[in-house]
């Protein structure tokens, strides 16, 4: 059985006449106005599953699920922690500050999970990924929600990226990947269980003139052709190409199949292809969008002469251009009510699936049980927000978001900082500073603290409003009155160690590990994108 057949196995539920009549005929791109970069996607039965790069955030490698290809929710993560090197625990010594983006010594910013692939084979789900500093890894699960096996190192070599496995009809296993710096494409034989490569690999595609910055390969087979879908040209300006060959080792022909065309969408590329039970083809790809990161669009795919054409076909070309309002996918499901999780009352025994720590957390210094119904964050020692542990983040959803948190500051210690941030390179934040026995409000940008009024109340509500212009405006509320703005609009970090800006809760202490805050709730409001 081919990989495509395995992906497409399973039945589909039908859509009733009433559902079909009320369902919108189109949807609006992006399907995820959120930083799920380098997406890959499969269908199994009636569900679709997506993985994406998570880099230095922990848990790593979130798994998203959809039933209609437009609405998605988080169902789990492959990696409970990032176990690959001590630097994922941020031990220092630190050269990084809130004013600079590198060097990142003592941390693994921009490391971690790069461009994963997800597949299903012989009753199990497989995810492969590279960490740029440690090698190529894989994990398996019987259920994509987990639990997942511990990661297995498939290739022990640095500076590799973007692995994708493939099992042929005869059971032969293969792995294709790129190399840091984007290219060439390298093919390996693998053991049947996919846990190790059997050779040093051979270059199957390299053409720096015509295929510059070749990366993100995804393997498929259709009508006897081996296909590799891969982007060229870089994160912000590139195109999507398809390569095909009758022999898996090549030689490969290639065509551009998705490009900007006449649209405003620069660099539409890198993603995964899927077919619905009705036989429709779809391609989920990213588009680089500044502070929101690399967000996910969905394009229809049609085949002409055994070549894919993605999006709206371009006259006189073999490629297509992105569509902003394509016809709704015929998945056999009415539009779902799924959405990405965001707000949290901290009343459950575990953190919500939307949360990820900046690097691995110190689990001795946070709790959901010390004060039931609240999240406790204890301050560790750090001189800068970007070198502090236990900064709790989630993906920023656009095109606008309003984030509000209610925080108890009554147990802060001298030297402690705490509050709400749009986290990334040279971060900004609103929060509290405790010095000489007094607590005052502060607005901080790139490490420069601007003191606000003295705070005498135990609790405060902090707010960050992110606009379409990719700026953040901070405000606060004491008691039951309105919110008071603090400072002017601040531009968000455009790109932060391969990630977009992220709303986050934090605390740290410049004088030593002392003091804590309790967070009552964290609320997110933003416009709904698709009905």
HUSULTA-V491366 format. One record per residue. N is the residue number from 0. RES is the residue in one letter. BURIAL is I if it has 16 or more other C-alpha atoms within 10 Angstrom, else O. Layout:
BEGIN
n->N res->RES burial->BURIAL
n->N res->RES burial->BURIAL
END
This chain:
BEGIN
n->0 res->X burial->O
n->1 res->X burial->I
n->2 res->X burial->I
n->3 res->X burial->I
n->4 res->X burial->O
n->5 res->X burial->I
n->6 res->X burial->I
n->7 res->X burial->I
n->8 res->X burial->O
n->9 res->X burial->O
n->10 res->X burial->O
n->11 res->X burial->I
n->12 res->X burial->O
n->13 res->X burial->O
n->14 res->X burial->I
n->15 res->X burial->O
n->16 res->X burial->O
n->17 res->X burial->O
n->18 res->X burial->O
n->19 res->X burial->I
n->20 res->X burial->O
n->21 res->X burial->O
n->22 res->X burial->I
n->23 res->X burial->O
n->24 res->X burial->O
n->25 res->X burial->O
n->26 res->X burial->I
n->27 res->X burial->I
n->28 res->X burial->I
n->29 res->X burial->I
n->30 res->X burial->I
n->31 res->X burial->I
n->32 res->X burial->I
n->33 res->X burial->I
n->34 res->X burial->I
n->35 res->X burial->I
n->36 res->X burial->I
n->37 res->X burial->I
n->38 res->X burial->I
n->39 res->X burial->I
n->40 res->X burial->I
n->41 res->X burial->I
n->42 res->X burial->I
n->43 res->X burial->I
n->44 res->X burial->I
n->45 res->X burial->I
n->46 res->X burial->I
n->47 res->X burial->I
n->48 res->X burial->I
n->49 res->X burial->I
n->50 res->X burial->I
n->51 res->X burial->I
n->52 res->X burial->I
n->53 res->X burial->I
n->54 res->X burial->I
n->55 res->X burial->I
n->56 res->X burial->I
n->57 res->X burial->I
n->58 res->X burial->I
n->59 res->X burial->I
n->60 res->X burial->I
n->61 res->X burial->I
n->62 res->X burial->I
n->63 res->X burial->I
n->64 res->X burial->I
n->65 res->X burial->I
n->66 res->X burial->I
n->67 res->X burial->I
n->68 res->X burial->I
n->69 res->X burial->I
n->70 res->X burial->I
n->71 res->X burial->I
n->72 res->X burial->I
n->73 res->X burial->I
n->74 res->X burial->I
n->75 res->X burial->I
n->76 res->X burial->I
n->77 res->X burial->I
n->78 res->X burial->I
n->79 res->X burial->I
n->80 res->X burial->I
n->81 res->X burial->I
n->82 res->X burial->O
n->83 res->X burial->O
n->84 res->X burial->O
n->85 res->X burial->O
n->86 res->X burial->I
n->87 res->X burial->I
n->88 res->X burial->I
n->89 res->X burial->I
n->90 res->X burial->O
n->91 res->X burial->O
n->92 res->X burial->O
n->93 res->X burial->I
n->94 res->X burial->O
n->95 res->X burial->I
n->96 res->X burial->I
n->97 res->X burial->I
n->98 res->X burial->O
n->99 res->X burial->O
n->100 res->X burial->I
n->101 res->X burial->O
n->102 res->X burial->O
n->103 res->X burial->I
n->104 res->X burial->O
n->105 res->X burial->I
n->106 res->X burial->I
n->107 res->X burial->I
n->108 res->X burial->I
n->109 res->X burial->I
n->110 res->X burial->I
n->111 res->X burial->I
n->112 res->X burial->I
n->113 res->X burial->I
n->114 res->X burial->I
n->115 res->X burial->I
n->116 res->X burial->I
n->117 res->X burial->I
n->118 res->X burial->I
n->119 res->X burial->I
n->120 res->X burial->I
n->121 res->X burial->O
n->122 res->X burial->O
n->123 res->X burial->O
n->124 res->X burial->I
n->125 res->X burial->I
n->126 res->X burial->I
n->127 res->X burial->I
n->128 res->X burial->I
n->129 res->X burial->I
n->130 res->X burial->I
n->131 res->X burial->I
n->132 res->X burial->I
n->133 res->X burial->I
n->134 res->X burial->I
n->135 res->X burial->I
n->136 res->X burial->I
n->137 res->X burial->I
n->138 res->X burial->I
n->139 res->X burial->I
n->140 res->X burial->I
n->141 res->X burial->O
n->142 res->X burial->O
n->143 res->X burial->I
n->144 res->X burial->I
n->145 res->X burial->I
n->146 res->X burial->O
n->147 res->X burial->I
n->148 res->X burial->O
n->149 res->X burial->O
n->150 res->X burial->I
n->151 res->X burial->O
n->152 res->X burial->I
n->153 res->X burial->I
n->154 res->X burial->I
n->155 res->X burial->O
n->156 res->X burial->O
n->157 res->X burial->O
n->158 res->X burial->O
n->159 res->X burial->I
n->160 res->X burial->I
n->161 res->X burial->I
n->162 res->X burial->I
n->163 res->X burial->I
n->164 res->X burial->I
n->165 res->X burial->I
n->166 res->X burial->I
n->167 res->X burial->I
n->168 res->X burial->O
n->169 res->X burial->O
n->170 res->X burial->I
n->171 res->X burial->O
n->172 res->X burial->I
n->173 res->X burial->I
n->174 res->X burial->I
n->175 res->X burial->I
n->176 res->X burial->I
n->177 res->X burial->I
n->178 res->X burial->I
n->179 res->X burial->O
n->180 res->X burial->O
n->181 res->X burial->I
n->182 res->X burial->I
n->183 res->X burial->I
n->184 res->X burial->I
n->185 res->X burial->I
n->186 res->X burial->I
n->187 res->X burial->I
n->188 res->X burial->I
n->189 res->X burial->I
n->190 res->X burial->O
n->191 res->X burial->O
n->192 res->X burial->O
n->193 res->X burial->I
n->194 res->X burial->I
n->195 res->X burial->I
n->196 res->X burial->I
n->197 res->X burial->O
n->198 res->X burial->O
n->199 res->X burial->O
n->200 res->X burial->I
n->201 res->X burial->O
n->202 res->X burial->I
n->203 res->X burial->I
n->204 res->X burial->I
n->205 res->X burial->O
n->206 res->X burial->O
n->207 res->X burial->O
n->208 res->X burial->O
n->209 res->X burial->O
n->210 res->X burial->I
n->211 res->X burial->I
n->212 res->X burial->I
n->213 res->X burial->I
n->214 res->X burial->I
n->215 res->X burial->I
n->216 res->X burial->I
n->217 res->X burial->I
n->218 res->X burial->I
n->219 res->X burial->I
n->220 res->X burial->I
n->221 res->X burial->O
n->222 res->X burial->O
n->223 res->X burial->O
n->224 res->X burial->I
n->225 res->X burial->I
n->226 res->X burial->I
n->227 res->X burial->I
n->228 res->X burial->I
n->229 res->X burial->I
n->230 res->X burial->I
n->231 res->X burial->I
n->232 res->X burial->I
n->233 res->X burial->I
n->234 res->X burial->I
n->235 res->X burial->I
n->236 res->X burial->I
n->237 res->X burial->I
n->238 res->X burial->I
n->239 res->X burial->I
n->240 res->X burial->I
n->241 res->X burial->I
n->242 res->X burial->I
n->243 res->X burial->I
n->244 res->X burial->I
n->245 res->X burial->O
n->246 res->X burial->O
n->247 res->X burial->I
n->248 res->X burial->O
n->249 res->X burial->O
n->250 res->X burial->O
n->251 res->X burial->I
n->252 res->X burial->O
n->253 res->X burial->I
n->254 res->X burial->I
n->255 res->X burial->I
n->256 res->X burial->I
n->257 res->X burial->I
n->258 res->X burial->I
n->259 res->X burial->I
n->260 res->X burial->I
n->261 res->X burial->O
n->262 res->X burial->O
n->263 res->X burial->O
n->264 res->X burial->I
n->265 res->X burial->I
n->266 res->X burial->I
n->267 res->X burial->I
n->268 res->X burial->I
n->269 res->X burial->I
n->270 res->X burial->I
n->271 res->X burial->I
n->272 res->X burial->I
n->273 res->X burial->I
n->274 res->X burial->I
n->275 res->X burial->I
n->276 res->X burial->I
n->277 res->X burial->O
n->278 res->X burial->O
n->279 res->X burial->O
n->280 res->X burial->I
n->281 res->X burial->I
n->282 res->X burial->I
n->283 res->X burial->I
n->284 res->X burial->I
n->285 res->X burial->I
n->286 res->X burial->I
n->287 res->X burial->I
n->288 res->X burial->I
n->289 res->X burial->I
n->290 res->X burial->I
n->291 res->X burial->I
n->292 res->X burial->I
n->293 res->X burial->I
n->294 res->X burial->I
n->295 res->X burial->I
n->296 res->X burial->I
n->297 res->X burial->I
n->298 res->X burial->I
n->299 res->X burial->I
n->300 res->X burial->I
n->301 res->X burial->I
n->302 res->X burial->O
n->303 res->X burial->O
n->304 res->X burial->O
n->305 res->X burial->O
n->306 res->X burial->I
n->307 res->X burial->I
n->308 res->X burial->I
n->309 res->X burial->I
n->310 res->X burial->I
n->311 res->X burial->I
n->312 res->X burial->I
n->313 res->X burial->I
n->314 res->X burial->O
n->315 res->X burial->O
n->316 res->X burial->O
n->317 res->X burial->I
n->318 res->X burial->I
n->319 res->X burial->I
n->320 res->X burial->I
n->321 res->X burial->I
n->322 res->X burial->I
n->323 res->X burial->I
n->324 res->X burial->O
n->325 res->X burial->I
n->326 res->X burial->O
n->327 res->X burial->I
n->328 res->X burial->I
n->329 res->X burial->I
n->330 res->X burial->I
n->331 res->X burial->I
n->332 res->X burial->I
n->333 res->X burial->I
n->334 res->X burial->I
n->335 res->X burial->O
n->336 res->X burial->O
n->337 res->X burial->O
n->338 res->X burial->I
n->339 res->X burial->I
n->340 res->X burial->I
n->341 res->X burial->I
n->342 res->X burial->I
n->343 res->X burial->I
n->344 res->X burial->I
n->345 res->X burial->I
n->346 res->X burial->I
n->347 res->X burial->O
n->348 res->X burial->O
n->349 res->X burial->O
n->350 res->X burial->O
n->351 res->X burial->I
n->352 res->X burial->I
n->353 res->X burial->I
n->354 res->X burial->I
n->355 res->X burial->I
n->356 res->X burial->I
n->357 res->X burial->I
n->358 res->X burial->I
n->359 res->X burial->I
n->360 res->X burial->I
n->361 res->X burial->O
n->362 res->X burial->O
n->363 res->X burial->O
n->364 res->X burial->O
n->365 res->X burial->I
n->366 res->X burial->I
n->367 res->X burial->I
n->368 res->X burial->O
n->369 res->X burial->O
n->370 res->X burial->O
n->371 res->X burial->O
n->372 res->X burial->I
n->373 res->X burial->I
n->374 res->X burial->I
n->375 res->X burial->I
n->376 res->X burial->I
n->377 res->X burial->I
n->378 res->X burial->I
n->379 res->X burial->I
n->380 res->X burial->I
n->381 res->X burial->I
n->382 res->X burial->I
n->383 res->X burial->I
n->384 res->X burial->I
n->385 res->X burial->I
n->386 res->X burial->I
n->387 res->X burial->I
n->388 res->X burial->I
n->389 res->X burial->I
n->390 res->X burial->I
n->391 res->X burial->I
n->392 res->X burial->I
n->393 res->X burial->I
n->394 res->X burial->I
n->395 res->X burial->I
n->396 res->X burial->I
n->397 res->X burial->I
n->398 res->X burial->I
n->399 res->X burial->I
n->400 res->X burial->I
n->401 res->X burial->I
n->402 res->X burial->I
n->403 res->X burial->I
n->404 res->X burial->I
n->405 res->X burial->I
n->406 res->X burial->I
n->407 res->X burial->I
n->408 res->X burial->I
n->409 res->X burial->O
n->410 res->X burial->O
n->411 res->X burial->I
n->412 res->X burial->I
n->413 res->X burial->I
n->414 res->X burial->I
n->415 res->X burial->I
n->416 res->X burial->I
n->417 res->X burial->I
n->418 res->X burial->I
n->419 res->X burial->I
n->420 res->X burial->I
n->421 res->X burial->I
n->422 res->X burial->I
n->423 res->X burial->I
n->424 res->X burial->I
n->425 res->X burial->I
n->426 res->X burial->I
n->427 res->X burial->I
n->428 res->X burial->I
n->429 res->X burial->I
n->430 res->X burial->I
n->431 res->X burial->I
n->432 res->X burial->I
n->433 res->X burial->I
n->434 res->X burial->O
n->435 res->X burial->O
n->436 res->X burial->O
n->437 res->X burial->O
n->438 res->X burial->I
n->439 res->X burial->I
n->440 res->X burial->I
n->441 res->X burial->I
n->442 res->X burial->I
n->443 res->X burial->I
n->444 res->X burial->I
n->445 res->X burial->I
n->446 res->X burial->I
n->447 res->X burial->O
n->448 res->X burial->O
n->449 res->X burial->O
n->450 res->X burial->O
n->451 res->X burial->I
n->452 res->X burial->O
n->453 res->X burial->O
n->454 res->X burial->I
n->455 res->X burial->O
n->456 res->X burial->O
n->457 res->X burial->O
n->458 res->X burial->I
n->459 res->X burial->I
n->460 res->X burial->I
n->461 res->X burial->I
n->462 res->X burial->I
n->463 res->X burial->I
n->464 res->X burial->I
n->465 res->X burial->I
n->466 res->X burial->I
n->467 res->X burial->O
n->468 res->X burial->O
n->469 res->X burial->I
n->470 res->X burial->I
n->471 res->X burial->I
n->472 res->X burial->I
n->473 res->X burial->I
n->474 res->X burial->I
n->475 res->X burial->I
n->476 res->X burial->I
n->477 res->X burial->I
n->478 res->X burial->O
n->479 res->X burial->O
n->480 res->X burial->O
n->481 res->X burial->O
n->482 res->X burial->O
n->483 res->X burial->O
n->484 res->X burial->O
n->485 res->X burial->I
n->486 res->X burial->O
n->487 res->X burial->O
n->488 res->X burial->I
n->489 res->X burial->I
n->490 res->X burial->I
n->491 res->X burial->I
n->492 res->X burial->I
n->493 res->X burial->I
n->494 res->X burial->I
n->495 res->X burial->I
n->496 res->X burial->I
n->497 res->X burial->I
n->498 res->X burial->I
n->499 res->X burial->I
n->500 res->X burial->I
n->501 res->X burial->I
n->502 res->X burial->I
n->503 res->X burial->I
n->504 res->X burial->I
n->505 res->X burial->I
n->506 res->X burial->I
n->507 res->X burial->I
n->508 res->X burial->I
n->509 res->X burial->I
n->510 res->X burial->O
n->511 res->X burial->I
n->512 res->X burial->I
n->513 res->X burial->I
n->514 res->X burial->I
n->515 res->X burial->I
n->516 res->X burial->I
n->517 res->X burial->I
n->518 res->X burial->I
n->519 res->X burial->I
n->520 res->X burial->I
n->521 res->X burial->I
n->522 res->X burial->O
n->523 res->X burial->I
n->524 res->X burial->O
n->525 res->X burial->O
n->526 res->X burial->O
n->527 res->X burial->O
n->528 res->X burial->I
n->529 res->X burial->I
n->530 res->X burial->O
END
